[in-house]
Amino acid sequence: MSSASTGTSAGTDGRFSVPDDRPGGPNDRRAAAKWRDARVVEVAHPSADAVVLRLAVPERVQHHPGQHYVVRLRAPDGYTASRSYSVASAPSDDLVELFVERIEDGEVSGYLADVVEPDDDLEVRGPIGRWFVWNGRTPAVAIGGGSGVAPLRAMLRHAQDLGHPELLRLAVTARTRVLLPYADELAAAGARIALTREPGPDHGRLDAAAVAALVDPDATVYLCGSARFTGAMETLLVDAGQPAGTIRVERFGPTA
């Protein structure tokens, strides 16, 4: 997830009732709230405007798919800037993987995409969030747009680790395949892929018909992307018969 969350998002955790199967007892939440210096182990650039960071987090609290970390940058004069990024790796992964999309004039995303190198240290806090999480044991439909695919990839890896990939149905969209995070992995898992600006077998949109095919009143729907994207998808889902109470939305966008 790129930049700070808004709306029904990781950044508004605490507004919602929390069922018993949600992550994080009091000890975990206190530990996750501490700032730590994470070491950058791997840096990859899947596209010109994105970076994948794999971090070794000391005294790490195991995350749940859908949770996020806050990354804080500190200038020599003491100025700080922080942004939230969803975890893209499975809980079983030894490292924490973050997918970061460079935002125009984004002081944090630009630094992470252009400056950070292996063996650098980053201040992080997390994992955070109890609303937008999936335990991997119940049916789920996950829909993501652009970098909103990141937490869905964590869900996919978790389902595979548990041996129940059939519980998770995926639908993702981006302008082109190169701009779709984890495109090959998602395709191999049978995700419905819609590329809006690239001709070929995956060309198309997540329109009313495509969304209607995903409706499952017995499943929880996890919807992640920009405010415009999630708003449109949520309307299509409800119109197609998905109960509104089963839809969990995480919106993101640039921070002013």
C-alpha positions in Angstrom: 0.0 0.0 0.0 1.4 3.4 -0.9 1.5 6.3 1.3 -0.7 7.0 4.3 -4.1 5.3 4.7 -7.4 7.2 4.8 -11.0 6.3 5.2 -11.7 2.7 6.2 -8.1 1.8 6.5 -5.2 0.6 8.5 -4.8 4.1 9.7 -8.3 4.1 11.4 -7.9 0.9 13.4 -10.0 1.0 16.5 -13.2 2.3 15.0 -14.6 -1.1 14.6 -15.7 -4.0 16.9 -13.0 -6.8 16.9 -14.1 -10.4 16.8 -12.3 -13.0 19.0 -10.2 -14.3 16.1 -8.5 -11.0 15.4 -4.8 -10.7 16.0 -2.8 -9.2 18.7 -3.3 -9.6 22.4 -2.3 -6.7 24.7 1.4 -7.8 24.8 1.6 -8.1 21.0 0.0 -4.7 20.5 2.4 -3.0 22.9 5.4 -4.6 21.3 4.1 -3.7 17.8 3.7 -0.1 18.9 7.5 0.3 19.5 9.7 1.9 17.0 12.6 -0.4 15.8 15.5 -0.1 13.5 14.9 -2.7 10.8 17.7 -3.7 8.5 17.1 -3.6 4.7 18.1 -7.1 3.5 16.9 -6.9 -0.1 15.9 -4.2 -2.6 14.2 -4.9 -5.9 12.7 -2.5 -8.5 9.8 -4.3 -10.3 9.0 -1.2 -12.3 10.4 2.4 -12.7 8.0 3.7 -10.0 8.0 0.9 -7.4 10.4 -0.8 -5.0 10.1 -4.0 -3.0 11.9 -3.8 0.4 12.6 -6.9 2.5 13.4 -6.1 6.1 14.8 -7.9 9.0 12.8 -6.6 12.0 14.4 -7.2 15.4 12.1 -8.7 18.1 9.5 -9.0 15.4 5.8 -9.5 16.3 4.4 -12.0 13.7 1.9 -10.2 11.5 -1.4 -11.3 10.1 -2.3 -10.9 6.4 -3.7 -7.4 5.9 -1.7 -5.6 8.5 0.7 -2.8 7.8 3.9 -1.2 9.1 4.7 2.5 9.5 8.1 3.6 8.1 9.5 6.8 9.6 12.3 8.9 8.0 14.3 11.3 10.2 16.3 14.2 8.8 19.5 15.5 10.5 17.6 18.6 11.8 15.1 16.3 13.6 12.2 16.6 11.0 10.4 13.3 10.6 8.0 12.0 8.0 6.2 8.6 8.2 3.9 6.6 5.9 2.1 3.3 6.2 2.7 0.3 3.9 0.9 -3.0 3.9 2.9 -6.2 4.4 3.1 -8.2 1.2 4.8 -11.3 2.8 3.2 -14.2 4.5 3.4 -14.5 8.3 5.8 -17.5 7.9 8.3 -15.4 6.0 11.5 -14.6 8.0 11.5 -11.1 6.6 8.9 -8.4 6.3 8.2 -7.4 2.7 6.8 -4.0 1.7 5.7 -3.0 -1.7 6.2 0.8 -2.2 4.8 2.8 -5.1 6.6 6.1 -5.7 4.1 8.9 -5.3 4.7 12.2 -7.2 6.5 14.5 -4.8 6.2 11.9 -2.0 9.0 12.5 0.4 8.9 9.1 1.9 8.1 6.9 -1.1 10.7 8.8 -3.2 13.4 8.1 -0.7 12.5 4.5 -0.3 12.4 4.0 -4.1 15.5 5.9 -5.0 17.9 6.0 -2.1 17.5 3.0 0.2 20.0 0.2 -0.3 20.7 -3.2 1.3 22.2 -2.9 4.8 20.5 0.5 5.4 18.4 0.8 8.6 14.8 2.1 8.6 12.7 3.0 11.6 9.6 1.0 11.6 6.6 0.3 13.8 4.2 -2.6 13.5 2.5 -4.7 12.6 -0.7 -2.6 13.0 -4.3 -3.2 12.2 -7.1 -5.5 13.3 -9.9 -4.7 10.9 -8.5 -5.6 7.5 -7.1 -9.0 8.4 -7.8 -12.6 7.2 -7.0 -15.7 9.3 -6.8 -18.0 6.4 -9.5 -20.4 7.7 -12.7 -18.9 6.3 -13.8 -18.1 2.7 -12.6 -14.8 1.4 -12.7 -12.8 -1.8 -9.9 -10.3 -2.2 -10.0 -7.4 -4.8 -7.1 -5.0 -5.3 -6.2 -2.2 -7.6 -2.6 -1.2 -8.3 -0.4 -1.3 -5.2 -3.5 -2.2 -3.2 -2.6 -5.7 -4.3 0.2 -5.9 -1.7 -1.9 -7.2 1.3 -3.7 -9.6 -1.0 -0.4 -11.2 -1.9 0.2 -11.8 1.8 -3.2 -13.4 2.0 -2.4 -15.6 -1.0 0.9 -16.8 0.5 -0.8 -17.5 3.8 -3.5 -19.6 2.2 -0.8 -21.6 0.4 1.1 -22.1 3.6 -2.0 -23.4 5.3 -2.8 -25.7 2.4 -6.2 -24.0 1.7 -5.7 -21.8 -1.4 -9.3 -22.7 -2.4 -10.6 -20.5 0.4 -9.3 -17.4 -1.3 -10.6 -15.9 -4.6 -8.6 -13.1 -6.1 -9.4 -10.3 -8.6 -6.8 -7.6 -9.4 -6.5 -4.7 -11.8 -3.8 -2.3 -13.0 -3.1 -0.2 -16.1 -0.5 -2.7 -17.5 1.0 -5.9 -16.4 4.3 -4.3 -15.4 2.4 -2.0 -13.1 0.6 -4.9 -11.4 2.5 -6.0 -8.3 3.3 -9.7 -8.2 1.5 -10.3 -11.6 3.1 -13.7 -12.4 2.4 -15.1 -8.9 -1.2 -13.9 -9.0 -1.7 -15.3 -12.5 -0.3 -18.7 -11.4 -2.8 -18.7 -8.5 -5.7 -18.2 -10.9 -6.5 -14.6 -10.0 -8.9 -12.7 -12.3 -6.6 -10.1 -13.8 -7.9 -7.0 -15.6 -5.4 -4.7 -17.4 -7.1 -1.5 -18.5 -4.5 -0.2 -20.9 -2.8 -3.2 -22.3 -4.1 -5.3 -25.1 -4.1 -9.0 -24.8 -6.0 -11.8 -23.0 -6.1 -9.9 -19.7 -7.3 -6.6 -21.2 -10.5 -5.3 -19.6 -11.9 -3.8 -16.4 -13.5 -5.1 -13.2 -16.9 -4.1 -14.4 -20.3 -5.0 -13.1 -20.3 -8.5 -14.7 -16.8 -9.3 -13.4 -17.7 -8.2 -9.9 -21.0 -10.0 -9.9 -19.1 -13.2 -10.6 -17.2 -12.7 -7.4 -20.2 -12.3 -5.1 -20.3 -14.8 -2.2 -22.6 -14.0 0.7 -20.7 -16.6 2.8 -17.3 -15.0 2.2 -15.6 -11.9 3.6 -14.6 -9.5 0.9 -11.3 -7.6 1.3 -11.1 -4.6 -1.0 -8.0 -2.5 -1.2 -6.9 0.4 -3.4 -7.5 4.1 -4.0 -10.6 5.8 -2.7 -12.1 6.0 -6.2 -11.4 2.4 -7.0 -12.7 1.0 -3.7 -15.8 3.2 -3.8 -16.7 1.9 -7.3 -16.0 -1.7 -6.4 -18.0 -1.5 -3.1 -21.0 -0.1 -5.0 -20.8 -2.9 -7.6 -20.5 -5.6 -5.0 -23.5 -4.4 -3.0 -25.6 -3.9 -6.2 -24.7 -7.5 -7.2 -25.9 -8.9 -3.9 -22.9 -9.0 -1.6 -24.0 -8.1 1.9 -22.5 -4.8 2.9 -21.5 -6.1 6.3 -19.2 -8.7 4.8 -17.1 -6.1 2.9 -13.9 -4.7 4.5 -12.3 -1.8 2.8 -8.8 -0.3 3.0 -8.3 2.9 1.1 -5.0 4.6 0.5 -3.7 7.7 -1.2 -1.1 10.4 -1.0 -0.9 12.3 2.2 -1.2 16.1 2.0 
